[in-house]
Amino acid sequence: MTAAKSHRTAEEIGRTAVGPRPVPELGEQRPAADLASVDTVLPNGLRVLAVRHASVPTVELRLRIPFGGSDPLHPARAELLAETLLTGTTRRDRVAIDTELALIGGELGTIVDPERLSISGSSLSDGLPTLLDVLADVLTDATYPDGQVVRERDRLVERIAVARTQPRVIAREALQQRRYGDHPVVREVPQAEDVAVVGPEAVRALHAQAVLPRGSVLVLVGDLDPEKVIDDVAAAVGGWSSDAEATPLAPVPDVAGGDVLLVPRRGAVQSQIRLSSQALPRTDDRYAALQLANLVFGGYFSSRLVENIREDKGYTYGAHSGFEFTGETATLDIDADTASDVTAAALMETRYELTRLRVVPPSEEEVAAVRQYAVGSLLISTSSQAGLASQLSALAGAGLGVEWLAGHPQRLQEVSTEQVVEAAREFFAPERFTGVVVGDPEVLSDGLAALGGVVLP
Amino acid sequence: MGQIEKFTIDNGLRVVLAPDRAAPVVAVSVHYDVGFRSEPEGRTGFAHLFEHLMFQGSESLEKLAHFRHVQGSGGVFNGSTHPDYTDYFEVLPSAALERALFLEADRMRAPKLTQENLANQIDVVKEEIRLNVLNRPYGGFPWIWLPPVLYETFPNAHNGYGDFVDLEQATLDDCAEFFDTYYAPANAVLTVAGDFEISHAKDLIVKHFGDVPARPRPERPSFAEPRPETEKRGTHPDAHAPLPALAIGYRMPDPIGELDAYLAHIVLAGVLADGDGSRLEQRLVHTDGLVTDLSASAGLFGPFEARDPDTFSITAIHPGEVTEQQVLDAVDDELEKLAATPPSAEELAKVTARWTANLHSEHDRLMSRTLGLGSLELLYGDAALMYDLPGRIGSVTPEDVSTAAKALRPDSRAVLLVQPQTQQEDQ
């Protein structure tokens, strides 16, 4: 920049005549209002959780249908089903579905993974009857028109090609295989050649067999009357019925610790470090303690891992450690993307922080900070309709509900530092973790070999 | 919708208050009137790098203290750099309001800019660029690669993330000059939204920001340049992309000075590409099967992000067997149809209803509400515009949209082609 202009030096900018000032104390915190809700199971077996949260005149909708399958072609069929569920019914073609939704300010979208088919949506609250009508229509009468299925199949093959060039997708696939072998849970992105052989009949058959109300959960949050909306849902989806129950994913095995596998991606300028270990689900008495221990380790920005490998070393833009819930179990997953020349050092520091969490356990101050963060960030994330709906949908998928959410701040308050230390000691042993590093083997191999505990190609 | 109160304190800091007691959370944001269009030649990426440095400590706060105080109060934070402004925010339980105001005031008054933190954050920013641009397919598409084709002048054309060479040359004195020039209180808007009482918030704001010394508000340069007089083409090789992609860039009416014409372009983007029933989705994705995915957008980061000149873009990823000319011809054909025959009332009603619902949803997330109010106050001097927009959008006529479509001319645009550099990867 030009030196001609007059400006202060960095040193002058950083101090004032008054000098450093004390950080203000926190004020009194008002509690969040109680939520009016109804949680019930309809005669067709669908669990419906409706919550009034009338902050704005809209509603959020989340439907989770367990969607496990062991057939090798299941992921391809399921993906194509998700892509074409909203492309036609006897009453509405694809454009009519979009038009009706648009006119109520609405959206519906589908995502499928090895555990479930998720349908998410929203609309202006006075459009809720239409939103439910369209939802019920596709659930009971999706026709999967031949032309739509064939066109979406071609698109899906192209999209899969794009997805498999994304480093995070490559790393995720490698991690899943590393920790779960060939269990169906690893098949998150179908194989393009499998998709290519799925026809409309197979998609329709899968719908008839697997898109079922029994075992599924519908969450509605927004400017609504919970009692009344249950009746509206019952009326709308009454025709969606089956004696069979939606299929959950086969239980996943516990993650066993082991060496990290180097997965080659030639020419990469950055590596993906992904580690994982067995943890505790939300229903376990020690969950809150482990949640706090994880926050101290790498679960938020002010964690030891981020302060070390980002703010001190500059090895990464972001490092994270968090829970992943699968079926009735949970894992702790650690991730960081780092430049190739510092990857081995970043893995070393990550292992060091794992050990340090056990040897120099979380202090009173650290626990106080993460406790406040856990309570506050939950309050923030559930203060919007969309955030609350997503949170409740995830809880409902684990058999939990509004009570768990309402009770969690208290559970976090009651955890003692000793319990957090115990959880840290038990769950953060480096040998409990397995994982992968995806990156350029030309650059990475020497450093990772020197570090050890890494399987090289 | 919401109550808004505005005032300016003695040092020139503009303040927007938007109380809402529904949930016990509060948000604080500061928008500075400087973005990456203002960074000097030879210092690409500097505005964003400087944003990182503003988190690295201030007179009362050691390095890491800012993050720890926000999160240790139960809050979340972030910052982001845009073409014409840079924002910083915290969302917290409402008991932490005063603490959040203190943190923002302390770094507005006396950020601690050090060589060590500069070097550290250059490394972090380089990792951010590797993550979001260099190591993935379609990284920076189209926001980094389209502007140099559409625009001629450095402010509009250059890469706002920055070249590594430029980032590495940034000095502490650059930081000092940038701060003294652009981070004056008179060049900023403070927004507080959520659970608080107006008179209490006013007292706290004066208490903490009142003695931030006044400095002159920098003169805002014009970034105006002539529209292209031909179709300009450029290419970008992408080592990771498996399929070709293209982006078409057009100039738009002045977002501030020609707001109604600008809004017509926003509606046009919806008519073209919002939902399965939209014109381009129907034609290019479903009927002709030319492209895998497409988008149309007023503004490279969405609307209301920049002053003039702003960019209307259409992007598509398409199979290698399809030529870019096929895609362009189909787009032009659809634009000509709209130019010749205005869209139906129902097409506009769809866009208006979705816009209204999205606005409610944005308002419902306190963070986006706060940032929206702050940026509209900064760019338009009118935070309340947020609540007028559904009505203004609803007043756009079919003829207005037709006129907007007519303005997207093949002989005054940029076409960027992303070319896959196929390499055999192990996967």
Interface residues (C-beta under 8 A of the other chain):
Chain A: M1 T2 A3 K5 H7 R8 T9 A10 E12 I13 G14 R15 T16 V18 G19 P20 R21 P22 V23 P24 E25 L26 G27 E28 Q29 R30 P31 A32 A33 S55 V56 P57 T58 L86 T87 R94 V95 I97 D98 T99 L101 A102 L103 I104 G105 G106 E107 S122 S123 L124 Q148 R151 D154 R155 E158 R159 A161 V162 R164 T165 Q166 P167 I170 V263 P264 R265 R266 G267 A268 V269 Q270 Y300 F301 S302 E307 R310 E311 D312 K313 G314 Y315 T316 Y317 G318 D337 T338 A339 A368 A369 Q372 Y373 V375 G376 S377 L379 I380 S383 S384 Q385 A386 G387
Chain B: A22 A23 P24 V25 P40 R43 S58 E59 S60 L61 K63 L64 F67 R68 H69 Q71 G72 S73 G74 G75 V76 F77 V91 L92 P93 S94 A95 A96 L97 E98 R99 F102 L103 D106 R109 A110 P111 K112 L113 T114 A119 N120 Q121 I122 D123 V124 V125 K126 E127 E128 R130 L131 L134 N135 R136 P137 Y138 L172 D173 D174 C175 A176 E177 F178 F179 D180 T181 D195 D211 A239 H240 A241 P242 L243 D274 G275 D276 G277 S278 Q282 V285 H286 G289 T292 D293 I317 P319 E346 A349 K350 V351 A353 R354 W355 T356 A357 N358 H360 S361 H363 D364 R365 L366 Q423 E425 D426 Q427
